Amino acid sequence: MIFLAKLLQGIAFLPAIVHGIEGLFGHNSGNDKKQAALSFASAAIGVSDAVSSKQIADSAKFNEGLGKVIDGVVECFNASMWAKTK
């Protein structure tokens, strides 16, 4: 259960991570920005520790799911007034 709490806390920071990545890497491709966001989010959640302690059984599927959450955050941002201010 400790990992679940850590995962939910990490997901709560995804909008801030995505916004920060956009500011830092705005000129890069969408895939580059997504990979950077995945890297930051994975570090925040502690994915490598969770894999080594067997809390994550399939890291590829976990990262795929995390990527889908990041895509959702980007989609929400792009549909909001946040995207219109640029």
Contacts in CASP RR format, 6 or more apart in sequence:
PFRMAT RR
TARGET T0000
AUTHOR 0000-0000-0000
METHOD contacts of the structure
MODEL  1
MIFLAKLLQGIAFLPAIVHGIEGLFGHNSGNDKKQAALSFASAAIGVSDA
VSSKQIADSAKFNEGLGKVIDGVVECFNASMWAKTK
3 50 0 8 1.000
3 55 0 8 1.000
3 56 0 8 1.000
6 45 0 8 1.000
6 46 0 8 1.000
6 50 0 8 1.000
7 45 0 8 1.000
10 41 0 8 1.000
10 44 0 8 1.000
10 45 0 8 1.000
11 41 0 8 1.000
11 69 0 8 1.000
13 41 0 8 1.000
13 44 0 8 1.000
14 37 0 8 1.000
14 41 0 8 1.000
14 69 0 8 1.000
14 70 0 8 1.000
14 73 0 8 1.000
15 73 0 8 1.000
15 77 0 8 1.000
17 37 0 8 1.000
17 40 0 8 1.000
17 41 0 8 1.000
17 44 0 8 1.000
18 37 0 8 1.000
18 70 0 8 1.000
18 73 0 8 1.000
18 74 0 8 1.000
18 77 0 8 1.000
19 77 0 8 1.000
19 82 0 8 1.000
21 33 0 8 1.000
21 36 0 8 1.000
21 37 0 8 1.000
21 40 0 8 1.000
22 33 0 8 1.000
22 77 0 8 1.000
24 36 0 8 1.000
25 32 0 8 1.000
25 33 0 8 1.000
25 36 0 8 1.000
26 33 0 8 1.000
28 36 0 8 1.000
34 67 0 8 1.000
34 70 0 8 1.000
34 71 0 8 1.000
34 74 0 8 1.000
37 67 0 8 1.000
37 70 0 8 1.000
38 63 0 8 1.000
38 66 0 8 1.000
38 67 0 8 1.000
38 70 0 8 1.000
41 66 0 8 1.000
41 70 0 8 1.000
42 48 0 8 1.000
42 63 0 8 1.000
42 66 0 8 1.000
45 66 0 8 1.000
47 56 0 8 1.000
47 59 0 8 1.000
47 62 0 8 1.000
47 63 0 8 1.000
50 56 0 8 1.000
51 59 0 8 1.000
56 62 0 8 1.000
77 83 0 8 1.000
END
